[in-house]
């Protein structure tokens, strides 16, 4: 038991002694439970034996909060002496130092570096051949405007001044009107273009990522839907989009994403996300929660030469044999090795938090297609932000990123 745990038990014991009535009966102190006052534990407090009937003392064999509560009563307001702790000290909590100089540089120059990277990324989009009629807005300009709108978390009208400045700097061939942004987000043919840009924006960091995590999250919409079974009770529910993604645990770059039905299962999305990532990255480890742990997904990961770290449920067993039994025995018999790798899965939660806190946890679009495209634009914004962080951390310039985009376009 480390010092932090001891201090926590002291504080909780003092609170119990001040809140509840503690009595002695037949040489034993009856200390009420802090969670259920009707329940109590018996504490023996003698020079030769200090014990408690609570689960905490039974597990640690150290002083629990109930013992400290009795100690507080016997000694009044004085702090009890430090008990002799025979248990070995626990592991020191790891700390991760931050380079504040580079963090400050990212935050103060991000907006200036965002537009050049987005412009170079949009230049990789092939322009469809124009046959007749009025010449449309170049697809690269339309995507640049749509992603800029999402990046600024503003309506299409309010982003126009920023786009005028972008046109003056040469990032747009001609000014874009606000209704053009909305109309392009409504187009289904824009979806594969945005998915391709998500992949291209991750390529400059190919050499930095070998471990990947996957998860899903919901992004709430701006309108309501009323279901038949709850309509007559006056309840409403927001329309929302569920995005499934895979990201690198080192740089937090999103390598693949997909948006299906709102209630689409997580486990069936893994093969496509994994194959898309494996086309460009050297995948060595794949991390996911127990929802992804199926025989098929274990085989998919093993087929590309990677190792899966998916926890098993209480109802699982290794009787099915093969890769399933192998991973089950590893999880059951060598949990220390499993947890050493699996703890990196928390990085995908960090990615979800980064996207929602920085670019909003909701979308302004109203139709399903536009909502989907707007969420993909959020992922592009996130990837460009990750590239900017990598540029400052590795001291590389925008030219390296642009060259990576152009190389992919040429290939």
N, C-alpha and C positions, 0 to 999 in steps of 0.2 A: 504494500500500500504506500503510495507516494505522498509527499507533503500536501499536494493539492487535494487529494482525497481525504486526508486527515482533517484539514481545515474545513472542508465541506461538511463532514460529519459533525464536527464541533458546532458549527453554525446551526445545523439542523437540530442537533440535540438541545441547544440553548432555546431554540424556538419552541420545541415540544415542551420543555420545562416551563416556559412562560405562558403557553396557551392552554395546557391541559393539567388536570389534577393527577398527580402521581402519588400512589399510596403504597405502604409496605404491609404485606400480609404473609404470615408464617415464614418470615425471614427472607421473602422475595419481594422485589419491587415490581409493581404492575404498571407498565408504561403504555399508554394508549398509542395506537398507530396513527401517524399523521394523516394518512390517506383515508382511514376508516376508524373514527374515534370509538366505535362500538367494539372494535377488536383491540386486544392488548397483548403485549409480550411480557414474559417474566424475565427479570434481570437479577442475577446473583452478583452482589457487589461485596466481596469479602477480601481480606488480605491474601488469601490463598487461592481464590477462585473468582474470576470476573468473566461472566458469560451472559448470553442472551439467547432467547428462543427464536429470534427473527432469522429469516433466510440469509440476510447479509452476513451476520456473524457466523452462521453455519458454513458459509462458503469461504469467507476470508480468514476466519479465526482471529480477526482483529477487533478493535473497539468499534462498535456501530454507533449510530446516533442515539439509540435508546440508552446505551451505557453512558454516553456523554451527557444525556439528559439527567440521569441519576447523579452523575458526578457534579453537574452544575447545581443541583439541589443541595448536595452535601457540602459543597464549598462556597455556596452563595454566588456572588458576582465575580469571585476570583477565577481566573483561568485555570483549568485543571493542568496538572503536570503532563509533560509529553509521555505517552505510554511507550514502553519498549516494544518496538515493532520487529518481530522476528522474521517477518516475511521479506523476501528480497525486494529491493526497490524496483518499481515499474519502469518501462522504457520511457526515455525522455521524449516529450512531444516534439516532433520535427518542426522546424521553422524554415521558411523560404525567404531569403533576403531579396529585396527589390532594388533595382537600379533606377533610382528616382530621376536621375539626370536624363536617361533615355525615355522614361515614362513621360516626363514633362515635355521632352522634344516631340514625342508622338502626339500628345494632346494639343500642343500649340501649333503644329504644322500640318495636322491631319487634313483639314479642309483644302489647303493649298496643294497637297499631294494627291488628294482623292481624284480630282478632275483629270489630271494627266493620265493616271492609271486607268480610269474608266474610259477615257478617249481612246487610248491604245487598245484596250480590250474590245471596244466597239468596232475598231477598224478591222478586226478579224471576221466580222460578219459579212458574208457575201451578199452583194446587192443584186436582187433579182432583175432580170432583163425587162426593160419597159417597152411595151409594144405600141400602144396607142392611148390617146386620151391625155388628160392633164397629168403631168409628172408628179408622182406622190412624194411625200417626205421621205428622204433616204432612211432605210431601216436602221442604220447605225445612229442617225440623229434621233429617231423616235425612241430607241432603247436608251440612249444617253439621257434624254429628257425624262423618261419614265423612272430610271434608276435614281436620277438626281432628285426627283420629286419624293421618292420613298426615303432617300438619304436625309432629306431636310425635314421629313415628317410634316409636310404641309399639303394643302390642297393644290390642285393643278393651277389655279389662278394665282395663288400666292408665290408659286415658284417661278413665275415668268420673269421677274427682275433678275433672278440669278441666271436664268438661261440667256437673257440678253447679254450679260457679262461674259458668259461662256462663248457666245457667238462672236463677241468682240475679240476674244482671246484665240479664236480659230478652232474651237472644239466642236462647233456646229457649222454646217455648210450654209444654213440660212435660219432665221428665227423660227421657233416652233410655237404654235398657238396652244392654248391650254386644252381646248377640246380635242386636239390631235393626240395628246397624251392619253386621255380617257378612252378614245376610240381604239388606240393601239392595244391598250390593256384588255380590251374586250375581245381581241382576236385570238382564236385558238392556235393559229399558226405561229404566234409569238412564243408559245410555251416551249417548243423544242429549241428555239433560239436561246431562250433564257437558261434552259437546262445545260445547253452546250457552253454558255458563258460561265456557269458555275464550275464546270469541269475545267475549262481553260484558266480560270482565275486561280485554281489550286495548283496548276502545274509548276510554277516557279519554286514551289516548296517540296518538290518530289523527293529530293535528297535528304530531307529533314524528317520524314515521317515513315515509320514502319509499323506503328501500333495504332489501331483504329477502334473507335467506340461507336455504337449505334443506339438510337432511341427515337422517340416520337414526341411531339407536343402539339397542342391545339392553339390556333390563332383565331381570336374572336372577330366576328364581322360587325358591320355597322347596322344591320337590320335584324328583325325578329322573325321567327317562324312559329306558327301556332299548330300544334299537333291535335289530332282529333280526340285522343284520350285525355288531354289536359285542357282542351279548349273550353269546356263547360265549367271548369273550375277557375277560369280567369288567369291561368298561369301562362307565361310566355318563355321562349327560349331563344337565345341568340343563334344565328347561323355562324358556323365556325369551320375553319379548314384545319385538317390534321396533316402535318408534314412529318415525313420519316426521313432521317438523314444519317449520314456517316461522316465522322470527322476524325482528324488526327489529334492525338492527345498532347502533342508537343506544341504545335503552333495554333491549334484550334481551327484549322482550315477545314471547310466543308468540302468533301470530295465527291459526294453524290447525294441526291435528294429526290424525293417523289411525293406527290400529293394525290391521294386516291379518295375513296369514300370517307365520310366523317367517322364511321365506326369500323374502318378497315383494320384488320388484325395486324399486329406488329410483326409476328413471326414470318408471315409470307412475304414481307418486303425485303428481308435480309438478303436473299440470293441476288436480286437485281442490284441492290446497293453494293454488295460485295464484288460482283463481276465488274461493275462500272469503275470501282476504285482500283481493282486489281489490274485493269488495263493500263494504268499509268503509274501506280505505286507498287513498291515491293512490300506486300502485306505479310507480316510475320505473326501478328497477334490480332485477334478480333475479340472485343469485349462487349457484353450486353447483359441485361438482366434476365431473370428466369423465364420471361415471356418468349425469349428467342431460343430457348433450349429445347430443340427437337432433334430427332435422329437425322432428318433431312438437312437441317442447318449445320449440324456437326459434320456431316459428310461434305457439304458445300465448302466449309472452311478448310477441312483436311484436303480437299481436292486441289486447292491452290497452294498447298504446302505451308499453310498457316496453322496456328494453334488457337483453339477457341477457349474462352474463359467465360462460361455461362453457369451461374449457380443452379443447383438442382432443388426441386421442391421436396417437401417431406414425403410426398406420395411416390417419388421416383425410386427406382431400384436399378441395379445393373443387370437384370436378368435377360435383357434383350441382346446382350452380347455385342461384339464388334467395337466400333469407335465409341458407342454409347457406354458400354461397360468400362472401357479404358478411361474415359473422362470421369465417369462416376466414381471409380476407385481413386482416381487422383484427387477429386474433390473431397471424398470421404476420409482417405487415409493420409493425405498430404495437404491439409487445408492451409498450412502456413505458406507453402509454395503458391497455392491458388490465390490466396488473398494478397500476396505480394504483387501479383500482376493485376488482379481484378480491381484493386482500389483505384486504378487509373480510369475506370469507367466514369468516375465523377466528373471527368473533363467534358463529357458530352452534356452533362447538366450545366456546366459552366458556359458552354456554347449557347444553349437555350437561353440562359440568363443574359448573356451578352447581346444576343439578337433582340430580345424583347425589351431590355432596359435601354438599349441604345437607339433602336429603330422602331420602338413601339410594339406593344403586345396585341394590337388590333390592326385591322385593315379598313381603308375607307371605301373600297369598291363594294358594289352591291350584288353583282352577278357572280356565279360560281367560277366562271372562266377568269374574270378580272381579279377575283380574290386570289385564285391560284397564282396568276402571273405576278400579283403584287407581293405575295409571300416569296416567290422566287427572286424578285428584285431585292427583298430584304437579305436573302442569302448572298447575293452578289455584293451588296454593300458590306456585309460582314466579312466576306473573303477579301475584299480590297482593304478593309481595315486591318485584317491579319497580315496582309502583304506589307502594309505600312509599318506595322510593329516589327516584322521581320527585317525590313530595310534598316531600321534604326538599331535593332539588336545585333545584326550582322554587319552593319556599316556598308551596305550596298546601295547603289543608286537606282533611280527610276528607270534608267536605261536598261538595266539587267532584266527588270520585269517586262518592259516593253519588248525586248528581244525575245524573251520566252514566249510571249503572246504571238509574235510574228512568226516564230519558228513553228509553232503549233499550227498556225494558219497555213503556212507553206506545206507542211506535211499532209 
